[in-house]
Amino acid sequence: MRLAREYQVAFMETSAKTGLNVEAAFAHVARSLVAKANPTDPSRLAVRAQPTEEPRISTCPQCS
């Protein structure tokens, strides 16, 4: 977090294994990009989460 504060960037803990906060992180990035692209009207583009598939079980022994 200290590095994120130093560079004045967002920090969000995520987990590729459990999927924790992954969608929220991508949504945050998407909203930030929209706001930067059109700062006068960021509501012109809606960011909607799509339903996701069930997490897949990895066949990689090191990944489990």
C-alpha positions as CSV (number, residue, x, y, z in Angstrom):
1,M,0.0,0.0,0.0
2,R,2.9,2.4,0.7
3,L,4.1,2.1,-2.9
4,A,0.5,2.8,-4.2
5,R,0.3,5.9,-2.0
6,E,3.7,7.1,-3.1
7,Y,2.7,6.9,-6.8
8,Q,-0.8,8.1,-6.0
9,V,-2.5,5.0,-7.6
10,A,-5.3,2.8,-6.5
11,F,-4.5,-0.4,-4.5
12,M,-6.8,-3.3,-4.2
13,E,-6.0,-6.8,-2.9
14,T,-7.2,-9.5,-5.3
15,S,-6.9,-13.3,-5.5
16,A,-6.7,-15.1,-8.7
17,K,-7.2,-18.4,-6.9
18,T,-10.5,-17.4,-5.2
19,G,-11.5,-14.6,-7.5
20,L,-11.8,-12.2,-4.5
21,N,-12.1,-8.5,-5.7
22,V,-11.1,-9.4,-9.3
23,E,-14.3,-8.0,-10.8
24,A,-14.3,-5.0,-8.5
25,A,-10.7,-4.2,-9.6
26,F,-11.6,-4.4,-13.3
27,A,-14.7,-2.3,-12.8
28,H,-12.7,0.3,-10.9
29,V,-10.1,0.5,-13.7
30,A,-12.9,0.7,-16.3
31,R,-14.6,3.6,-14.5
32,S,-11.3,5.4,-14.1
33,L,-10.6,5.1,-17.8
34,V,-14.0,6.4,-18.7
35,A,-13.7,9.3,-16.4
36,K,-10.3,10.2,-17.9
37,A,-11.5,9.8,-21.5
38,N,-14.5,12.0,-21.0
39,P,-14.2,14.0,-17.7
40,T,-17.1,16.2,-18.5
41,D,-19.7,13.4,-18.7
42,P,-18.4,10.1,-17.2
43,S,-22.0,8.7,-17.2
44,R,-22.1,8.4,-21.0
45,L,-20.6,4.9,-20.8
46,A,-22.1,2.4,-18.4
47,V,-19.8,-0.3,-16.9
48,R,-21.8,-3.5,-16.2
49,A,-20.5,-6.7,-14.7
50,Q,-21.4,-9.8,-16.7
51,P,-22.3,-13.0,-15.0
52,T,-19.2,-15.2,-14.7
53,E,-18.7,-18.9,-15.0
54,E,-18.0,-21.0,-12.0
55,P,-14.3,-21.0,-11.0
56,R,-12.4,-23.7,-12.8
57,I,-10.4,-26.2,-10.9
58,S,-6.7,-26.1,-11.9
59,T,-5.0,-29.2,-13.1
60,C,-1.6,-27.6,-12.2
61,P,-0.3,-29.0,-8.9
62,Q,1.6,-25.9,-8.1
63,C,-1.5,-23.7,-8.7
64,S,-3.8,-25.6,-6.3
